[in-house]
Amino acid sequence: MTVKVRRTRIEQREYNVKSLLDAGLELLKERPVRDSLDTIRATEVAYRAGLSTGAFYYHWEDQQDFRSDLVAKVFEERGDL
């Protein structure tokens, strides 16, 4: 039997943001370095994360806003921040 865990709104928000950023990282790793950030689109990030494009824009005003957070996550994971 599978038990469904109900998340609070804060937990759901954190889960969605993490899922979207992780999807962005996956896409970033698949692209050539020179143009990878410019080719990442909200629709493909949301699709990869299993969420809607609306969820993407709920958390970020635009794609550039997302890309800024994505770059910060890259540096954070590398330990540069």
N, C-alpha and C positions, 0 to 999 in steps of 0.2 A: 504494500500500500504506500502510495506517495503522499507525503504531507506537504501541503502548500504553505509556504511561509509568507505571511503578510508583512510587508515593509511599511515603515512610517513614511510620510512624505519626504522627510529629510533623507532617510536611507534610500528611497527611490530616486531622489534627485542625484545623490552621490553615485548610485549605481549607474544611472543613465550617463552622467558626465564621464565616469570612468570607462564605460563601454564605448562611448563615442570617441574619447581620446585614444583608447586602445585600438579601435578600428582605424583611426587616423594614422597611428604608428605603423600598423600593419601595411596600410597603403603606401606610406612613406618608404618603407623598406623594399617595396616591390618596384619602385620607380627609379629611373636614373636620377642621380643626385642633383644635377644641374637644373632640372626643371620640376622636381618632385612636388614642392610646396604649391606651385602655381597650378598644378594639374589636379589636385585633390578637390573634389566637389562635395557639397553638403549631401546630395542625394546618395552618392556612393558610400560616404561615411555612415550615414544613417542605415542604409541597406546592410552594410557589413556588420553593424552593431545590432541589427535586428530591431531597430527602432524606426520611427517615422521621421520624415524631414521636418515636420512640425516640432518634434522633440528636439531636434538639432537647433532650430531657431528659437526655441524656448530658452535654451541655455546660452546661446551666442547671438549677438545682434546681426552679424554677417560672417562670411567665410574668413575674412581677414582677422576678425576677432578670434575665431576658432584657431586659425593658423598661429596666432601669437601664443595662445595657451598650449598648442601642440609643441611649438619650439621650446617653450619653458619646460614642458614635460620631458622632452628629449634631454635637455641639459640637466634636469633634476635626476633622471635615471642614470646619466653618466657620472653624476656626482660633481658637476661643475658649478652648481648653485649653492 
